[in-house]
Amino acid sequence: MSILYSNNRLKYLKTINYPEINIDQDQMTFLVGKSGSGKSTYLKLLNRTLLTKEGIIEFNGKNINDLDVLSYRKEVLLVPQELFLINGTIRDNFYFYYNARKEKHLNDEQIKKFLSICVANFSLDTDCRNLSGGERQRVFIAIFISLAKSVILLDEPTSALDEKTSLELLTNLKKYFHDHQITSLIVSHNDYLVKQFADRIIKIGE
């Protein structure tokens, strides 16, 4: 059963043309293709970070343009490549995003659970400015995973990670998504990880 659907008339800036795409519910789907084929753009179109007047995108059978954008983005959450953490501790950053969503803060044990899922077992008092690029990426992902509801879109979530950490992260994420019935769509250039974890692979730009 599809939770997200886009027809074959979907375009962006008249330069990127997409085929008909169905994203199946409760599966880990990988979106692959050559650089410049529009993978990251597609995630932003699904999340309504980018808009187009051509083509249709549906969420649970409803045109996403007819849905309240803020409520929709809570259901279809995008974790972009361009991570953003404020100057402060890991706890401060969780609080920052929960404040932005006007949601009740997680307690320390709950935060630690999501950090552990994302292979980021750091003290909550750690200043994020002292973390490496890969460590910051995992903290950033942990915040978004904790906020995920129906669908999560991840753009190159292992780009700054070594193979061992990438495998551990995706193993944990796949289990968490399965246990909580969260649909995931992941952009990745790592063929090995795609083959290891994909329930389904969608190729674009061929």
N, C-alpha and C positions, 0 to 999 in steps of 0.2 A: 504494500500500500504506500503510495507516494504522500509525503508530507509537504514537499516543495516541488513545483513544476514550472518550467518555462518553455514557451513554444519556440518554433524555429524562425520566428520573425523578430526575436530579441536581438537588438543591435546596440552598440555604444559608439557614439560620435561617427557613425557611418564607416568606421574602420574595423570594428570587431563584429563579426556575425556569429551567433551561437546556434548550434543545432538544438533540437528538442531535447530537454533534459528533465528526467525524473529523479528526485532524491528520495530513496525509500526510507520509511519510518524505522527507527530503532536500529539502524545499521551504521557502521563506520565506512563511509564512502570516501575514496580518494579521487581528487581531480588532478589530472596530469596533462602535460602538453609542453610544447617548446616554449622558451622564453618569448614573451610578447604575444602569446596566443590569447591572453585575456583571462587568465585564471584568477588573479587577484581582483581584477575588475568585476568578474562574475560574483565573487563573494560580496563585494561592496554593493552590487546591484541587488543581490538577494536580501541584504540587510537594510537597503534603502539609504546607504551612505552616498551612493551615486544614483541618479535618476535618469531614466530614458523614456522617451515618448513612443518608442517603437517596441512592439512585442508585449507579451503578457507574462507576469510572474504570479503564481498562486501559492498561497499557504493554506493548507487544509481545504482546498477547493475555492478559496476566496481570493480575488484580486488584491494584491498587497497595497495597491494605491487607494483602496477603499477602507483600509484599516487605519486606526490611530497609530501614527508613526512611533511614538514613544512606547506604547504598549506592545506594539509589534516587535520592536528591537529588544524588548525584554524576553520575548519568546524565541527570537532568532538572533542570537548573540554573536557578534563578530569579534574575534581576537586578531587584531591586525599585526602585520610584521613590525610596524613602527610602534614599539612599546613606549608607554609613558608611565613613569613612576615619579611621584613628588619627592622633594628632598625631605627625608624623614625616615622613620623606622618602617619595618615590614608591617607592623601593626597599624601605623599611621596610614599606610597606603591602602590597606584593607578598609579602614574607616573612611578614607577619602572617597573610594568608589561606592561604598554603601551609603554615604551621605548624599552622593550625587544621584543615587537611585531612590533616595528617601526610604531606605530599608533599615531595619533594626540591625545593629552591629552583631557580628559573630563574637562568641566568647573565645578566649585564648585556645581552649582545647579544640574548638571547631576550626579555628584558623590553622592550628598545627596539623589537623587531619588533611586539609587541602594542600598544605605545603608538602606533607609526606607523599601524597598522591603524585605531586609534581616533582618529586626528588629534590626538594628544597628544605631540608631539615635544619633550618637556621633558627637561632634565637629570634623571637618576635621583636626584640629590642635592637636588632641589627640595623645599622644605618644603610639604606639601599645604595647610597653613594659609594660604599665600600665593597660592593659586590661586583663580580666580573660580569661580562656581557651575558654569558650563559646562565649565570645565577640569577641575574635580573630578569631574563626571559622566563625562567621557571617560576619565579615569584609572580610575575605579571600573569602568566597562564593560570596559576593557582587562584588568583583573585577572580578571574573570569569563570573558571570552572565552578567556583563556589556560587556564582550567580546564575549558572546555566539552568534553563527550565526545559524547553522543548527541543531546540536545535542549537548547536554550537558550530560556528564556522571558524576554522583555524588556518591561518595563512603562514605556512612554513614554520610550524611550531618547534622544529628541531634544528633550525638553521644555524644556531650558535652552539650546538651540543655535539659531544663526541658520540660514537656509535653505541657504547655501553649505556650511557645516560639516555640516549634516544630510545633504545630498546626498552629500558626500564620505564621511562615516562609513558610511552605508547601502550605498554602492557597494562600499566595502572589505569590509564585513561580509558582503554577499551573495557576493562572490567567495571569501572565506575559508570561509564555510559550505559553499559548493558544492565547493570543493577538498578539504574535509575531511569531507564527507558528514555535516554537522551539520544537524539539523532545527531551524528557528526558528519561534517563535510570538511575534508582536509586537503589543502594544497601542499604538494611535496614534490621535490625533484629527486628524492632518494628512492631509486627503484627497489632497493633491497627492503626498505621499510614498508613501501607500498605493498610488495608481495607478501610480506610477513603479516600485515595487519588488516588489509582491505577485505571487507565483505563484498565490496563492489568497486570497480575502477571505471571512471568516466574519462575518456580521452577527448580533448578538444584541440582544434587547430590542425587537424590532420589533413 
